[in-house]
Amino acid sequence: MSEIFELWENGTTMTYYAPEKKTSTGCVVIFPGGGYWGRAEHEGKSYAEFLNKNGITAFVVDYRVHPNRFPLPLLDARRAVRYVRYYGERFGIDKDKIAVMGSSAGGHLASMLCTYREEVEGEGVDEIDKESFLPDKQILCYPVINLYEEGITHIGSGDALIGDSLKDGGNVEMRKMLSANLIADEKTPEAFMWHTLSDELVDVRNTLQYATRLRQVGVKAEVHIYPDGWHGLGLANEGKKNLPHVAQWGESMIRWIKDYLGW
């Protein structure tokens, strides 16, 4: 079962996916990838349906993308978590068991949500905004993390989010300010992350740098690095993207949620 909710009066929405047989009081708020230019369905709806099959409630956020720039995607992400937390009883979830999940640029958005704490314009409009935007856990799939370092970052994602060109110099200080591998601290939520070593679009060092930073600040992380597989695999179990070895990440994530977290 799915239902669409409006996050703001501007039409930004979030789709609620309810499992037929719920086995967890936790939930996952999903930010699909798409380079901050779009939102990939196989990294949104497909994830939600997979979580539902495993008894977990999910939400997919249609956060604003190009030509919208920072901080609007972050504002939408914060609103989504606050909305779910505020209406937790309605959705039948524990408001202290909210994980966020993002792939590629959606992974950057999820990690930024977990690490960037400054106020942004547009917050504080109602009772919903009084809830904390900080999720309890984070799940990142081949994420963009580092926005400032050529050869590691995905240039298109950073350019779309910030509105300048890294190759022409860009606003490097702002890019560093929005890179979770530099700003994560001890309050950053625990993470589950996966990537492939052969990803040619978003370098695996994004995940490794973030995992290293989390280790430095004392935050736990489960990290899976698979040897083969290109960027944007999603569940890695359909059509040309059917890579059984990589596809095991989904079951690992479910075990992490249910067995390790106890959700």
FIRONU-743482 format. One record per residue: x, y, z of N, C-alpha, C, O in turn; residue in one letter. Coordinates in pm, whole numbers, padded with zeros to 5 digits, always signed. Atoms other than C-alpha are relative to their C-alpha. Layout:
N
XYZXYZXYZXYZa...
REM end
This chain:
263
+00084-00119+00000+00000+00000+00000+00088+00124+00000+00186+00131+00073m-00076-00124+00002+00128+00347-00084-00095+00119+00006-00211+00109-00036s+00079-00121-00014+00003+00697-00012+00095+00119-00008+00204+00115+00049e-00084-00117+00018+00140+01040-00108-00040+00110+00098-00158+00141+00115i+00021-00111-00093+00181+01320+00146+00077+00122-00050+00187+00109-00105f-00066-00125+00040+00266+01683+00074+00081+00053+00116+00028+00075+00225e-00088-00051-00105+00565+01808+00273-00011+00151+00015-00008+00204+00126l+00013-00146+00002+00530+02172+00174-00114+00037-00093-00157-00044-00175w+00107-00048+00088+00260+02378+00005+00049+00022-00142-00031+00044-00233e-00054-00018+00135+00495+02412-00293-00013-00126-00087+00024-00125-00204n+00021+00122+00076+00408+02058-00398+00103-00109+00021+00088-00217-00036g-00098+00104-00031+00712+01869-00268-00069-00111+00078-00136-00085+00178t+00074+00111-00060+00586+01523-00175+00091-00112+00050+00210-00117+00020t-00065+00120-00050+00680+01203+00001-00102-00114-00008-00217-00097+00030m+00090+00114+00014+00531+00860-00071+00025-00101+00112+00138-00144+00136t-00002+00095-00112+00449+00628+00219-00029-00139-00052-00128-00161-00122y+00017+00140+00039+00490+00254+00161-00015-00084+00127+00077-00094+00208y+00029+00080-00119+00327+00030+00422+00008-00147-00032-00053-00192-00129a-00008+00144+00025+00417-00339+00445-00131-00071+00034-00204-00027+00123p+00121+00078-00030+00135-00596+00439+00011-00064+00137-00086-00069+00213e-00023+00063-00131+00288-00772+00738+00121+00068+00065+00236+00032+00040k-00108-00076-00062+00488-00529+00947+00067-00080+00111+00000-00134+00199k-00075+00075-00100+00762-00692+01152+00099+00088+00075+00176+00039+00158t-00095-00092-00062+00955-00381+01259-00071+00129+00037-00159+00176-00036s+00054-00131-00037+00869-00063+01445+00086+00114-00054+00053+00231-00037t-00083-00100+00063+01148+00116+01263-00049+00033-00140-00140-00032-00191g+00035-00034+00138+01124+00283+00922+00123+00057-00070+00222+00091-00006c-00110-00052+00082+01348+00401+00638-00054+00110-00091-00150+00088-00165v+00034-00113+00086+01321+00742+00467+00103+00004-00112+00223+00016-00086v-00088+00025+00115+01466+00711+00116+00015+00124-00089-00082+00190-00123i-00032-00107+00094+01639+00971-00103+00064-00063-00124+00181-00100-00119f-00057+00060+00121+01687+00834-00458+00115+00084-00055+00124+00204-00030p-00108-00071+00066+01997+00923-00655-00044+00062-00131-00159+00048-00173g+00030-00065+00126+02017+01118-00977+00083+00124-00025+00048+00207-00108g-00093-00110+00023+02305+01363-00952-00052+00137+00035+00001+00237-00014g+00070-00124-00030+02079+01632-00802-00064+00061-00124-00097+00180-00127y+00070-00041+00122+01928+01650-01152-00135-00071-00012-00225-00022-00080w+00122+00079+00007+01657+01386-01108-00003-00098+00117+00079-00090+00208g+00013+00099-00107+01543+01096-00888-00031-00135-00063-00134-00152-00128r+00010+00130+00065+01591+00734-00998-00100-00091+00072-00087-00115+00192a+00105+00082-00060+01287+00512-00940+00055-00129+00061+00007-00174+00165e-00052+00126-00052+01496+00197-00893+00078+00019+00130+00113-00079+00197h-00065-00030-00128+01668+00371-00600-00099+00063+00099-00060+00114+00204e+00106-00053-00086+01337+00482-00451-00109-00102+00021-00109-00173+00121g+00112+00094-00009+01024+00279-00514+00047-00143+00017-00008-00216+00100k-00048+00138-00008+01220-00044-00566+00055-00032+00139+00030-00141+00191s-00049+00020-00136+01398-00003-00232-00116-00010+00098-00117-00097+00186y+00114-00001-00091+01069+00077-00058-00074-00133-00006-00112-00188+00098a+00072+00127+00015+00903-00235-00197+00082-00116+00058+00025-00209+00115e-00086+00102-00060+01203-00447-00095-00010+00004+00152-00020-00101+00216f+00012-00014-00146+01184-00311+00260-00137-00049+00046-00148-00117+00149l+00135+00047-00035+00807-00373+00266-00008-00152+00004-00071-00209+00092n+00001+00146+00004+00861-00736+00168+00066-00059+00124+00039-00173+00161k-00067+00043-00121+01079-00761+00476-00063+00060+00126-00004+00060+00233n+00078-00045-00115+00815-00605+00700+00034+00137+00052-00004+00172+00164g-00048-00131-00046+00969-00256+00719-00071+00113-00074-00081+00110-00197i+00065-00118+00056+00785+00073+00661+00103+00088-00071+00216+00104-00024t-00093-00084+00077+00941+00303+00400-00071+00125-00053-00193+00127-00070a+00047-00125+00059+00903+00656+00264+00099+00040-00108+00220+00030-00087f-00087-00048+00107+01040+00789-00066-00026+00148-00020-00139+00190-00043v+00013-00145+00003+01107+01163-00080+00033+00055-00138+00140+00027-00194v-00024-00069+00127+01071+01364-00401+00059+00138+00028-00003+00241+00001d-00067-00125-00036+01317+01626-00281+00031+00081-00126+00041+00027-00237y-00023-00088+00114+01386+01924-00503+00141-00019-00058+00239-00035+00015r-00127+00016+00073+01660+01892-00766+00016+00118-00095-00064+00211-00094v-00028-00106+00096+01810+02111-01041-00128+00044-00073-00205-00042-00117h-00092-00112-00025+01749+02398-01102+00003+00049+00144+00067+00151+00173p-00008-00037-00142+01693+02414-00726+00138-00035+00054+00197-00136+00015n-00135+00017-00053+02016+02443-00529-00002-00007+00152-00107+00010+00215r-00013-00002-00145+02143+02414-00174-00049+00134+00052-00015+00238-00006f+00027+00111-00092+01988+02439+00077-00132-00073-00024-00175-00149+00063p+00136+00053+00017+01653+02334-00079-00009-00152+00009-00102-00202+00072l+00010+00145-00020+01726+01959-00112+00016-00039+00147-00054-00129+00195p-00019+00029-00143+01851+01957+00248-00124+00041+00080-00164-00030+00172l+00121-00044-00068+01546+02154+00362-00110-00106-00015-00180-00135+00082l+00100+00105+00022+01321+01887+00205+00033-00127+00078-00056-00191+00133d-00041+00120-00074+01524+01605+00362-00029+00016+00148-00079-00077+00212a+00028-00025-00142+01499+01762+00707-00150-00006+00027-00194-00063+00126r+00145-00001-00016+01127+01816+00660-00056-00143-00002-00147-00175+00075r+00049+00137+00009+01076+01452+00562+00019-00076+00131-00073-00142+00178a-00025+00068-00127+01239+01319+00879-00089+00057+00109-00146-00017+00189v+00085-00065-00101+01053+01571+01093-00145-00043-00016-00215-00068+00082r+00138+00038+00028+00724+01480+00925-00028-00142+00050-00129-00167+00115y+00015+00139-00044+00771+01108+00987+00004-00009+00152-00073-00084+00213v-00013+00002-00146+00876+01173+01345-00127+00060+00065-00177+00006+00164r+00118-00067-00055+00580+01408+01410-00123-00090-00009-00204-00095+00084y+00117+00086+00022+00326+01161+01268+00033-00148+00023-00033-00236-00032y-00042+00138-00024+00502+00849+01397-00112-00092+00044-00122-00205-00003g+00109+00084-00051+00197+00720+01581-00097-00035-00113-00146-00148-00120e+00090+00027+00113-00018+00755+01268+00055-00111-00090-00019-00197-00137r-00062+00100+00087+00231+00548+01069+00034-00130+00073+00077-00227+00010f-00030+00121-00077+00277+00296+01349+00148-00029+00012+00190-00145+00013g-00144+00020-00014+00648+00353+01383+00051+00070+00126-00012+00162+00178i-00066-00060-00115+00880+00438+01670+00077+00122-00049+00163+00109-00136d-00063-00124+00048+00990+00800+01625+00149+00006+00029+00218+00094-00021k-00144+00007-00028+01332+00705+01763+00068-00113-00078+00180-00152-00047d-00056+00105+00085+01385+00436+01499-00019+00038-00147-00084-00033-00224k+00010-00050+00137+01413+00638+01180+00137-00002-00065+00229+00068-00022i-00123+00003+00079+01687+00553+00932-00023+00075-00131-00134+00074-00184a+00007-00058+00134+01761+00749+00616+00087-00084-00093+00185-00146-00051v-00068+00083+00099+01877+00582+00297+00016+00079-00128-00079+00141-00176m-00022-00073+00123+02036+00734-00010+00102-00067-00089+00196-00131-00041g-00091+00057+00099+02210+00625-00329+00064+00112-00081-00004+00207-00121s-00071-00096+00083+02475+00823-00518-00020+00141+00055+00016+00166+00170s+00024-00134-00053+02374+01192-00488-00101-00003+00113-00095+00080+00204a+00092+00018-00112+02087+01076-00266+00074-00043+00125+00033-00012+00237g-00086+00035-00112+02358+00926-00048+00070+00122+00056+00090+00133+00177g-00057-00125-00049+02522+01264-00032-00101+00076+00083-00068+00129+00190h+00104-00070-00073+02192+01417+00075-00023-00063+00137-00038+00008+00237l+00020+00069-00128+02145+01152+00344+00115+00027+00096+00094+00049+00215a-00116-00023-00087+02499+01199+00475+00008+00145+00044+00049+00174+00157s+00002-00141-00037+02464+01578+00468-00105+00024+00109-00083+00101+00202m+00104-00009-00101+02141+01545+00665+00052-00046+00136+00013+00007+00240l-00052+00058-00124+02333+01342+00924+00115+00078+00061+00151+00055+00176c-00123-00065-00047+02629+01578+00956-00004+00153+00001+00064+00216+00081t+00005-00146+00010+02542+01936+00859-00107+00052+00095-00225+00019+00079y+00093-00038-00108+02380+02106+01160-00043+00146-00003-00126+00187+00078r+00034-00142+00003+02357+02474+01062-00147+00021-00039-00203-00058-00114e+00136-00034+00040+02015+02634+01034-00001+00042-00147+00095+00099-00198e+00016-00043+00139+01886+02689+00682-00131+00077-00013-00226+00056+00062v+00118-00084+00020+01635+02939+00553-00120-00085-00038-00110-00175-00122e+00122+00074+00032+01279+02809+00546-00044-00095+00109-00153-00151+00101g+00036+00087-00111+01283+02609+00870-00084+00075+00103-00094+00198+00100e+00070-00059-00113+01068+02665+01177-00136+00057-00033-00179+00154+00029g+00127-00057+00045+00737+02721+01000-00122-00048+00078-00226+00018+00076v+00117+00055-00068+00509+02503+01215+00044-00099+00108+00162-00111+00139d-00028+00095-00107+00483+02237+01486+00087-00116-00049+00168-00169+00027e-00080+00110+00055+00632+01971+01259+00148+00033+00006+00230-00053+00037i-00139-00042+00004+00953+02170+01232+00065+00009+00138+00185+00035+00148d-00057+00004-00134+00997+02155+01609+00063-00135+00031+00138-00148+00127k-00061+00132-00017+01090+01787+01574+00145+00003-00046+00183+00088-00126e-00139+00009+00042+01454+01689+01536+00008-00056-00143-00064-00150-00178s-00020+00050+00136+01570+01642+01176+00105-00110-00005+00119-00177-00107f-00111+00096+00003+01860+01416+01277-00055-00142+00007-00120-00178+00105l+00047+00139-00004+01783+01053+01186+00077-00081+00103+00178-00035+00157p-00065+00085-00100+01877+00767+01413+00110-00087-00062+00205-00123+00007d-00101+00079+00071+02074+00566+01152+00003+00045-00145-00086+00117-00191k-00012-00035+00142+02192+00604+00793+00044-00121-00081+00126-00202-00037q-00031+00108+00094+02212+00365+00498+00041+00066-00131-00037+00138-00192i-00053-00069+00118+02429+00475+00205+00045-00102-00105+00123-00193-00076l-00033+00089+00112+02457+00302-00134+00083+00077-00101+00036+00175-00158c-00096-00067+00091+02758+00403-00348-00015+00152+00003-00039+00214-00100y+00030-00142-00018+02728+00757-00208+00107+00095-00053+00226+00064-00053p-00088-00116+00016+02877+01084-00321+00017+00058+00140-00082+00086+00209v-00029-00055-00133+03045+01216-00005+00087+00126-00012+00051+00232+00038i-00100-00106+00019+03343+01432-00102-00042+00086-00119-00051+00036-00232n+00045-00089+00108+03230+01735-00306+00112+00085-00059+00089+00156-00157l-00102-00100+00031+03563+01916-00340+00123-00052-00071+00203+00028-00119y-00127+00055+00046+03832+01679-00466-00016-00067-00136-00075-00174-00146e+00008+00059+00134+03861+01616-00840+00068-00137-00001+00172-00157+00063e-00050+00137+00003+03920+01249-00915-00070-00089+00100-00069-00211+00087g+00076+00076-00099+03713+01144-00615-00148+00037-00006-00233-00052-00009i+00139-00042+00000+03396+01352-00623-00068-00031-00134-00002-00056-00234t+00077+00001+00125+03119+01323-00880-00031+00146-00031-00116+00207+00033h+00003-00143+00024+03155+01668-01032-00141+00051-00029-00181+00156+00020i+00133-00045+00037+02804+01689-01178-00093+00019+00118-00174+00111+00119g+00086-00011-00118+02636+01632-00842+00029+00127+00078-00062+00201+00114s-00037-00120-00074+02830+01904-00665-00034+00126-00075-00081+00223-00015g+00032-00117+00080+02787+02148-00952-00150+00029+00002-00191+00145+00011d+00145-00019-00001+02409+02092-00959-00049+00049+00134-00139+00133+00141a+00044-00038-00134+02374+02127-00583+00040+00144+00033-00039+00219+00089l-00055-00128-00043+02591+02436-00542-00020+00109-00105-00032+00227-00072i+00027-00098+00104+02540+02603-00878+00122+00066-00058+00113+00175-00114g-00121-00052+00064+02899+02657-00987+00074-00117-00062+00022-00228-00066d-00078+00104+00066+03171+02459-01163+00129-00028+00076+00212+00061+00094s-00123+00035-00071+03440+02273-00971+00120+00012-00093+00228+00054-00050l-00111-00007+00094+03654+02257-01284+00047+00143-00025+00160+00166-00066k-00035-00141+00015+03648+02637-01299+00038+00064+00133+00045+00187+00144d-00040-00051-00131+03749+02670-00935-00105-00021+00106-00073-00063+00217g+00111+00026-00090+03407+02651-00773+00015+00066+00136+00113+00136+00163g-00005-00047-00138+03330+02741-00414+00049-00115+00086-00030-00188+00145n-00059+00116-00067+03569+02495-00255-00032-00001+00150-00056-00107+00207v+00030-00005-00143+03507+02614+00101-00141-00048+00029-00164-00120+00125e+00138+00047-00019+03134+02560+00066-00010-00150-00025-00081-00220+00047m+00001+00143+00029+03194+02219-00089+00056-00081+00118+00005-00189+00149r-00055+00068-00117+03407+02121+00209-00098+00003+00117-00108-00093+00193k+00098-00017-00107+03140+02251+00446-00115-00099-00013-00184-00128+00085m+00111+00091+00027+02892+02008+00284+00048-00142-00027-00027-00224-00079l-00058+00133+00023+03122+01703+00270+00009-00075+00132+00083-00035+00222s+00012+00073-00127+03045+01447+00540+00132-00058+00047+00150-00080+00167a-00129+00054-00041+03399+01307+00537+00084+00100+00077+00183+00064+00140n-00071-00104-00075+03513+01639+00685-00077+00047+00123-00015+00092+00220l+00079-00064-00107+03225+01742+00913-00070-00097+00094-00132-00054+00191i+00061+00096-00092+03101+01419+01073+00062+00013+00138+00182+00038+00152a-00049-00006-00137+03128+01421+01451-00061-00114+00081-00126-00203+00026d+00044+00112-00084+03045+01199+01747-00152-00013+00008-00202-00115+00054e+00146+00006-00001+02673+01282+01711-00057-00053-00131-00178-00066-00146k+00044+00053+00128+02659+01145+01357-00061-00140+00019-00003-00221+00090t+00062+00132-00015+02422+00844+01330+00086-00113-00056+00161-00096-00152p-00068+00122+00044+02563+00496+01291-00041-00033-00143-00152-00002-00186e+00022+00016+00143+02592+00381+00931+00014-00144-00049+00086-00225+00009a-00019+00117+00084+02551+00091+00690+00032+00054-00140-00044+00135-00193f-00040-00052+00129+02734+00153+00362+00049-00112-00092+00105-00211-00046m-00059+00093+00096+02819-00034+00044+00038+00073-00129-00019+00177-00163w-00054-00060+00122+03007+00041-00276+00068-00113-00079+00092-00221-00025h-00082+00096+00075+03187-00143-00556+00135+00064-00030+00145+00185-00055t-00136-00049+00023+03561-00112-00605+00017+00051-00142+00101+00138-00168l-00016-00036+00141+03515-00079-00981-00093+00111-00046-00101+00139-00165s+00089-00111+00035+03262+00206-00971+00081+00112-00066+00170+00170-00003d-00077-00099+00075+03391+00447-01238-00064+00138+00002-00003+00235-00043e+00068-00129-00002+03136+00725-01182+00014+00070+00134+00044+00189+00140l-00021-00053-00135+03151+00773-00804+00105-00089+00066+00078-00203+00103v-00114+00076-00050+03488+00662-00673-00027-00058+00138-00086+00007+00224d+00021+00069-00127+03483+00410-00388+00065+00075+00116+00028+00053+00231v-00064-00075-00107+03707+00647-00193-00098+00093+00073-00071+00135+00185r+00103-00076-00071+03393+00849-00113-00045-00077+00124-00050-00021+00233n+00043+00083-00112+03271+00562+00104+00114-00024+00099+00093-00018+00220t-00113+00029-00088+03617+00482+00240+00039+00123+00084+00073+00109+00202l-00032-00121-00076+03684+00844+00340-00102+00024+00110-00067+00064+00222q+00104-00021-00102+03351+00865+00521+00013-00102+00112+00002-00069+00230y-00017+00104-00101+03406+00533+00696+00119+00032+00091+00113+00010+00212a-00118-00037-00079+03750+00654+00807-00033+00113+00097+00007+00111+00213t+00040-00111-00087+03604+00976+00943-00088-00049+00116-00070-00006+00230r+00085+00054-00106+03337+00785+01135+00082-00075+00103+00057-00065+00223l-00089+00071-00092+03607+00564+01283+00073+00100+00089+00089+00076+00209r-00076-00101-00075+03800+00874+01391-00083+00067+00109-00032+00102+00215q+00085-00068-00098+03501+01026+01572-00078-00099+00088-00161-00058+00169v+00058+00100-00089+03393+00698+01732-00142-00042-00034-00217-00084+00054g+00133+00042+00045+03080+00624+01525+00012-00133-00074+00096-00147-00163v-00007+00133+00060+03015+00263+01426-00054+00001-00143-00146+00076-00176k+00046+00012+00139+02974+00165+01061+00025-00141-00049+00130-00200-00023a-00018+00126+00072+02919-00156+00868+00021+00036-00146-00062+00103-00206e-00038-00041+00134+03089-00124+00531+00027-00123-00087+00106-00210-00049v-00019+00111+00094+03069-00364+00234+00057+00056-00130-00004+00144-00191h-00062-00038+00127+03302-00320-00065+00005-00123-00089+00074-00220-00057i+00004+00113+00093+03230-00553-00357+00099+00023-00114+00117+00137-00156y-00107-00020+00098+03498-00614-00621-00048+00051-00135+00021+00132-00199p+00046-00032+00135+03287-00576-00936-00139+00061+00002-00219+00036+00092d+00132-00060+00013+02988-00374-01049+00009+00148-00027+00088+00219+00035g-00004-00139+00041+02920-00040-01211-00093+00084+00087-00161+00032+00175w+00076-00093-00082+02750+00266-01067-00150-00011-00025-00194-00041-00137h+00145-00007+00014+02376+00286-01003-00070-00134-00002-00176-00147-00064g+00055+00135+00006+02306-00084-00947-00131-00018+00075-00206-00111+00047l+00120+00021-00080+02025-00036-00698+00008-00132+00075+00109-00161+00139g+00002+00130-00068+01925-00377-00564+00089-00103-00070+00116-00210-00014l-00093+00087+00077+02154-00535-00830-00059-00138-00028+00013-00237-00027a+00064+00131+00019+01900-00808-00901-00097-00005-00118-00178-00097-00127n+00095-00002+00111+01716-00712-01220+00070+00023-00133+00163+00103-00143e-00047-00022+00135+01788-00739-01592+00150+00002-00014+00219-00086+00038g-00143-00013+00021+02132-00625-01698+00075+00033+00128+00197+00020+00136k-00062-00034-00129+02193-00515-01340+00001-00118+00096+00027-00102+00215k+00006+00118-00086+02158-00870-01209+00141-00050+00031+00202-00121-00049n-00132+00043-00046+02482-00926-01016-00018-00065+00138-00013+00004+00240l+00035+00069-00125+02408-01191-00750+00096+00027+00115+00052+00039+00230p-00095-00021-00109+02728-01133-00554-00023+00136+00066-00023+00147+00188h+00026-00132-00055+02659-00761-00516-00139+00007+00063-00159+00076+00163v+00138-00007-00046+02287-00820-00465-00018-00046+00145-00121-00019+00206a+00013+00044-00138+02354-00978-00128+00001+00118+00099-00028+00100+00217q-00003-00116-00089+02391-00624+00012-00136+00023+00063-00145+00066+00178w+00134-00024-00052+02013-00604+00051-00031-00085+00122-00084-00035+00221g+00024+00089-00114+01992-00904+00280+00092+00038+00117+00053+00028+00233e-00089-00046-00106+02294-00776+00472-00059+00121+00071-00051+00133+00194s+00064-00117-00058+02110-00448+00524-00116-00040+00091-00132+00014+00200m+00113+00045-00082+01799-00628+00651+00048-00061+00130-00009-00036+00236i-00056+00057-00123+02010-00825+00897+00054+00109+00091+00039+00101+00213r-00049-00113-00078+02175-00502+01008-00115+00070+00073-00104+00103+00191w+00115-00068-00061+01835-00342+01070-00063-00084+00109-00091-00036+00219i+00079+00084-00092+01670-00637+01240+00084-00067+00108+00046-00067+00225k-00081+00075-00097+01948-00835+01407+00096+00090+00076+00104+00083+00199d-00100-00085-00066+02215-00576+01478-00065+00115+00074-00035+00139+00191y+00067-00114-00066+01993-00275+01550-00112-00044+00091-00148+00026+00186l+00114+00048-00080+01712-00483+01693-00129+00071-00031-00218+00082+00054g+00122-00070+00042+01449-00293+01496-00101-00098-00057-00210-00057-00097w
REM end
